[in-house]
Amino acid sequence: MSLTRINEFQAAPGKAEELFTFLQSLIPFISSSPGCNGCEVLRNCEQADTFVVIERWESKAAHQASIARFPKEDMQAAMALFGAAPRGNYYQVE
């Protein structure tokens, strides 16, 4: 069973370009993680400070293992770019 993870991000005021750059910088890490079948970053057409990251995974465990390997200091450094807590959910085709 494959899953799609959709993550939503809202930039802090004046930080949209920095957040977009940060999210794009995650693509090589995510895409090269075991079990990842693809990843992309999209910007909302109506609200340029809102983004989604769409990740396709072989399993929820593969996604969670990828998160566990991501450098915590890099994520902490990016926290100032978020205008709200990131949200995300898993989806599957039935």
Secondary structure, 3 states (H helix, E strand, C coil): CCEEEEEEEEECCCCHHHHHHHHHHHHHHHHCCCCEEEEEEEECCCCCCEEEEEEEECCHHHHHHHHHHCCHHHHHHHHHHECCCCEEEEECCC
